[in-house]
């Protein structure tokens, strides 16, 4: 069943929010630090966040009807992000996970796919996102 325009707008807004929180919560010039990078230094919490946020992004892509190419690209980005946290040297794993913006890249791919298929999409306001999220 295809998602309605309102559902697509909701998916777009939520993915945009995750993109910002995950890899760009604090901007430092062209670089950003988000929850994914901060939690990379906390062994179990970082891995749980990386996998759950990545799974959520893929679920949104499927729900929003993203193309197979977009989903494959997202899986590649998220796979590298997840693999980075499993490097046997903990300090190196945390540093690579901290520096590689996998969620950001996967979210951008999904947002580009949505915007390409729905050029007249009007993203929902923050207030509308909060209200729709409570359903």
Buried (B, 14 or more C-beta within 10 A) or exposed (E): EEBEEEBBBBBBBBBBBBBBBBBBBEEEEEEBBBBBBBBBBEEEEBBEBBBEBBEBBBEBBEBBBBEEEBBEBBBBBBEBBBBBBEBEEEEEBBBBBBEBBBBBBBBBBBBEBBBEBBEEBEBBEEEBBEEBEEE
